[in-house]
Amino acid sequence: MSASIAPDRAHAPAAATTDARPVIRSAADVSDLVNRGAAVGSDARVVIAIALGGVFLDAYDLGALAFGVKDIAREFSLTPTGTGFVASAITFGAIIGALIGGYLTDKIGRYRVFMADMFFFVIAAIACALAPNAWVLGGSRFVMGLGVGIDLPVAMAFLAEFSRLKGRGNKAASIAMWCPTWYAAISVSYLLVLGLYAVLPESHSGWLWRLILGFGAVPAIVIIAIRSRYISESPVWAANQGDLAGAAAILKRSYGIDTRVDASPATAAATRTPRKASWSNYGALLRGVYLRRTVLATIIAIASSFAYNAVAFGLPVIISSFLKQSMLTTILASLALNLCFAFVGGLIAVRTVPKIGAWKLTVGGYAFQLAALVGLAIVGRPANGAEVVMAIAFLALFLLGQGFGPGSHSMTFASLSYPTSLRGVGVGFNQTLMRSSSTVSLFLFPVLSAALGTKVFWIIAAAPLAGLIALLAIRWEPSGYDVDAEDFEASGGRVAG
């Protein structure tokens, strides 16, 4: 992919005759400095780590009920419909949260939104742990979902806007880190279940799900406690709002780059102002060059979410029911599969995306998943040891493909298909549709697996197939492309599609 940048895009940072500091004349200059990378010893990596901490919370809270649904249904005497309500309440909240959070991320800034949504996690986690009935539990999970939905647009904005453009640790690699972080959170929930399962007496086994859900408040409190030391506003977003002095201060504090602002009237008059945050920006995602990117990112997100939720969140059910294993074996097998394949696949994506690109990795990941799901459908319910091994191998293949393919890069496509002025609404729109797919998947998988058994994998296989078709039809590579430059191009400039 290529792009011709208009000659008057922006002034490159230049040194003054008596002051060696880079000069900031526009938001484009700030973006250029960020793209070159942070100074050694700066706080930029810590900011990225804290943003990933938000992703950790999202994943932990979404997956925390994987082992507790049966206990909740028994404690509150829930029907299958009631169980589905409790299980899917968090995704309903995430749908609304993503739509609102995407707009607020662009409107009031990354920092304010990120710090506000941490309180959702603390309050909702404690309320879930103390829930006296299913209604309170479902309502608390819905509030938690609001936090999850609000968090991902702002977390992806931080990852994209505090990372260099090219080379190791580039924007695509930083965003891909969300994937191993996600699987690490799922693994932590499994480890907690394993530890509590071992120490809780049989008479108190009903506490297990409450303790697991309540633990979600702990990392949120830690993030709140350290926010003032490291977290800053995105310098590119601040510059886009016309606050060049604020952007310069952030660059010095978080990036270790000391700059000088040129605020002369002539410079201000020549500076092109990027689009301002507005609800109408959601419509901009469906116009011009962004339409193709939005279609591709949306199909990847929906296909990835539908298949992953059905297989990964249903993994304990698959292992315990289809493979006839005990609770302890189910926990250990689920933990091993997530760590050894999904988590490792995510690390592979982070290391290889700067060289290989997100498009090729996503194609390869979907191909792995399609082969795995077809294999699971053909094997069916294992009848002997050899078939059990084959079924586990196919599950591992699916999770590996998810890790280095769509699991990592669904967010790469969603985040890097849009410049700073549209990134919040772009990720928010993507997450709204993806969470809708998650809700359908979480609700349908128990119903379909009960009715169809292992034949359900034929239906799930349609998801990676759709992803492959979309990728082959729209060959858009976001890794290494300076999408933020599109905010500063003159009307005659061309952008890559």
N, C-alpha and C positions, 0 to 999 in steps of 0.2 A: 504494500500500500504506500502511496506517496501523497504528498500535499505540497502545493506551492504557496508559500506564505507571502502575503502582499508586502511590498517594500516598506510601507509605512506602518507595519504591524506595531512596532515599538522600538524604542532606542535600546540598544544593548547597554548593559551597565558599563560605564566608562570611568576612568580615573581622572580626577581633577589635577591640575598642575601642581597645586600645593597640598592636596589631600589625596592619599592613595586609596581611600575607601571607595568601594563601588557606589555609583550614583543611582538612586531610584527616582525615575521620572514618571513611572506609570506602573499599573498592576502587572503589565507584561514583564517589566524588569524584575519584579518580585518572583514571578513564575520562573523566569530564566535562572535566577539564583537558586531556587529550590530544586530545579531540574538538575543542577550541577552537583548537588549533594551537600550534606551538612559537614561542618568542620569536625575534625577529630576531637572527641571528648565533649561534644555538644549533647543537649538533652533530647534531640530529635528521636533517637532510638527508644528512649524511655517513654516519650509521648506515644509512639507506635505500640510499645508494650502495654501501656495503659489502655489504649483503644482496643487492643486484642483482649484485654481483661474483660471489656464489655461483651465481646463476642463469646468469651468463655462463659459468662453469665447466661447469655442467650441460650447457648447449647445445653448448659447444665439444667436450666429451668425447663426447657422443652423436653429433655430426655429423662427428667427425674422420676417420672411416673412409670417408666418402662416396666419396672418390677412390682409396682404397688397397686396396679389397677384392680387385680383380683381381690386384694385385701380391702381396698376401699369399697368395692362393690359388696363384699360380704359384710363389712362393718355398718354400712349405711343401707343395706338391703336394696341395692339398686337393680333395676331392670337393665337389659342390654342398652336400651335407649338412654337411660340415666347415666350409665357408664360412659357411653359415647359423648354425652353432654359434658361430663367432667373432663374426659380426656381431650376433647377438642376445644374447650373454652379458651385455653391459652392461645390457640391459633386464631380464633375469632378476634381476640384482643389484638393480636399481632397484625391482622389485616387492617384494622382501623388505625393502630399505632403507626404502621409504616406509611400510610397515606398522609396522616397529620405530621408525622416526624420528618418526612421528606421535605414538605413545605417549610416547616419551622427551621430545619437545618440550613436552608438557603436564606430564610428570612431574618432570623435573629442570631444566627451564627452557630458554629459547631460546638464551641465551648459551653455555651449556656444550655443547649439541648442535652449534651452529654452528661453534664452534672445534674440536671433536673431528673433525667430518666433513671439515675442510680437509686433515687429514693423510691421509685416504683418497685424495684427489686427487693429492697429492704422491707418495706411495709407489706408487700404481697407475700413474701416468703414466710414472714412471721405469722400472718393471717392464715396461710395454708396449713402451717404446722399446728395451729390451735383450732382449726375449723371444727365446729360442733356438729355440722351436718353437711350434706352434699351441696346445698345452695350456697352456703358460705364458701365452701371449697371451690365450687365452680366460679363464683364471683371473684374470689381472690386470684384464681388462675387467669381469669379474664383481665384483671388489672395487671397481673404479671405480664400477660401478653402485650398489653399496651406498651410496657417498658421495653419488651423485646422488639416490637415493631418500630418504636421510636429510635432504638439504639443502633440498629444496623445501618441506616443511612448515614448517621453521624460518624459511626466507627469507620465505615468505608471511606468517607470524606477525609478523615484524619490520616488513614493509611495512604491514600492517594496523594494528599497534599503536604505530607511530611517526608516524601521519598523522592529519590533521584529518578530521572527519566530513563536512563539506559545503564547497562552493566549489572553486575551482581547487586542484589538488593534493590532492584528498580521498583517502579510503582506496581507492576504486575506481580512481582515476587512478594512485595509487602502485602498486597491484597490477598494473594494466594495463601499467606500465612493464616488467614482466617480458618482454613480447612483443617490443618493439624491442630490448631487451637480448639476447634469444635470437637474433634475426635478425642483430644486430651480431656475435655470437659466430660464427654460421655464416659470415658474410661474412669475418670475420677468418681462419677456417680456409681459405676459398677464396683469400684474398689470400696466405696463407702457402704454399698449394699453388702458386699462380701464381709467387711469388717463387722458391721452391725449384726449381720446374720449369724456371725460366729459368737458374738458376745451377748446378744440379747437372749434372755431365757425364753423358753417357749411360751410362757404365760404373758410375755410382753411383746410378742412378735407383731402385734398390731401397731406398735409404736414405730416400726421400721419406716413406713412411708412418710410419717410426720417428721421424723428426724431428717430424712433425706431432703424433703422439701424445705424445711427450716434452715438447713445448712446453706441454702442459696443466699441468705442474707449476709453471710460472713465475707465472701470476696467483695460484695458491693460496699460493705462498710469499710473495708481496706482501701478500695479505690477512692471513696469519699475522703478518707483520712489523708491521702497523699496528693489529692488534686492540686492544692495550692502550691505545692513545691515544683511540680513538673508540667502540668497541663496548661497549654496556652491556646488561644484562638489560632485557627489556620491563617498563616500570613497571606496566602493568596486570596482567601475570602475577605480578609480585612482590607487588602488593597483594592479588591473589586468594589468595596463599599466606599472607596475614596479616601480611606484612612491610611495614607502612605506612611505617616509617622508611626502609627500603631503597628503596621506591618514591619517597619524597620526595627522597632523595639522587639517584636517577636523573633525576627531573624537573629538579632543579637542574643536574645535570651535562650531560644531553643535550638538555633542553628549554629551559633558561634560565629556569625558573620556580622561584622560591624559595617554599616552602610551610612550613606549621606543622602538625604532627601532633597531633591531639587523641586521646590514648590513655586517656581516662578510663574507668573501669569501666562506667559507664552507657552510653557510646557503644559500647564493645565488646560489651556484652550485646545492644544493639539492632541490631547489624550482622548482616546475613544472609550466611552463608558460602556461596560458590559451590561447585559440585560439585568434588570432588577428582579428580585424574587416576587413571584405572583402565582396565584392559583392557575392562571392561564398558561403558565410554563408547562403544566402537564400536557396541554395541547401541543406545545412545541415538540414534544417527544414523538409526535405522530406526523410531523411535517418535514419536508426536505430530506436532507441526508440522514437525519436522526430516525426516520421511519424504519429504514432497513435495519439499522442497529437495534432499535427497540424491538422489532419483530424477532430478530435472532436472539437477543438477550432474554426475551420473555419465553420463547420456546425452550431454550436451554434451561432456564430456571424452573419452569413448570415440569418439564420432563425429568429433570434431576430430582426435584422435590418429591414428585409422585413416586418414582421408583425407590428413592432412598428411604422415604418414610415407610413405605410398605415393607421393605426388606430390613432396614437397620432398626427402626423402632419396633418392628415385629420380630426381630431376631430372637429374643427370649421365647416368644411363642413358637417360632419355627423350630428352635432347638428342643424345647421341652415337649412339644406336641408332635410335630412331624418326625422328630428323631428319637422320641421317647426317652428323654434324659431327665435326671433328677434336678431339683432346684439348684443345688450346689454346682453340679456339672454345667448347668445352663449359664450360671453367672460366670464361671471360669471360661467357658467356651466363648461367650459373648465378649468378655474382656480381651481374651487373646486375639480374637478375630479383629476387633476394633484397633487394638494397638499394633498388631503385626502387619495389618494390611491397609486399613483405612488411614490410620495415622502415618504410617510409612509412605503410603502413596501421596499424602499431602506434602510430606517433606520432599519427596521426589519432584513434585510440581514446583515448589519454591525454588529448588536448586536449578531446575532445567528450563523454566519458562523464559528467562532472559535470552537464552540461545535458541530454544526450539519454538517458542511462541505458544500462546494460549489456544489458538485454533487447532493446531496439530495435536496437542495434548488432549483437548476435549474430544476430538474425533477418535483418538485411540481409547480414551476412557469409555466412551459410549460403545465402541466395538467390543471391549472386554465385557461390559455389562450385558449387552445383547446376547453374547455367547453364553454367559453365566446363567441368565434367566431361561434361555432355551434349554440349557443342560439340566437345570433344576426341574423344569416342566417334564422333560423326557425321563429323568430318573424317577420322578414321582416320590411316593412315600417309601423310603429305603426299607428293603426287606432283609438285608444281611449286612455284614460288616463292610464289605467292599462298597456297597451302595451308600452307606453312611459316610465313608471316606470321600466318595465322589461328591456327595451333597455338600459336605463341609468345604471341599475344594472349590466348588462353584460359588458358594457364599463368599469365600475368601477372594476369588477372582472378581466378583461383583464389587466388593468393598475396595479392592485395590484400584479398579477402574474408576470408581467414584472418587477416590482420594486424589489421584493425579490428573483426573479429567474434569468432568462437570462439577464435582464437589468443590474443587478449588476455583475453577474458572467461571462458574456461573456468576460469581461476584466480580471477577475481573471484567467480564463483558458488561455487566450492569454498571460498574463504577467508572470504567475507562472509555465508555462509549459517549460520554458527555463531558463538557467542560465544567469548570468550577460553578458557573452560574446555574447549571442544570443538574449538577451531580446529586444534590439532595433529592429533588423530585424524581430524577431518573432511577435512583436506587429505591426510593419509596414506592414508585409505581411498580417496579420489578418485584419488590418484596410483597406488595399487596396481592399481586397475582400469584406469586409463588406460595404465599401463605394460604391463599384460597385453595390451591392445589394440595397443600399439606393437609388442610382440613378435610377435603374430600378423601384423600388417601388414608388418613388416620381413621376416618369413619368407615370407609368401605372395606379396608383390608380384613378386619375381623369378620365382617359379614360375608365377604367373598371367599375367604379361606375356609369358613365354616360350611359354605355351600358347595365349593368347588374343590376343596383340598389343595393338592399341589398343582392342579390345573390353573390356579390363580396366577401362576408365573407366566402363562401365555399372555394374560391380559397386561401384566406389569411390563412385559417385554415390548409392548407398543411404545412405551415412554422413551427408552434409548433409541429405538428405531426412528421416532419422530425427531429426536435431537440430531441424529446423523443426517437425516434428510435436510433439515434446516441449515446445518453447517455446510453441507455440500452445495446448497443453493445460494447461500450468502457467505462469501469468503472474506470476512472482516477480521483483521488481526489488530487488537488493541494494544498489545505489548510493544513498548518502544515508540509508540506514536504520541506526539505531543498534542493531545486533545485539548488541553487548556488553552493552547494558542488560538483556538477557534473563537474564544471570547474577544480577541483583540484584532482579528483579521478585518480588513476593510471589506465592503460589500462585493468588491471584485475578486476577492481571494477565493481559491478553491479549497475544499476540504475532502479528505479521503472518506469513502463510504464504506 
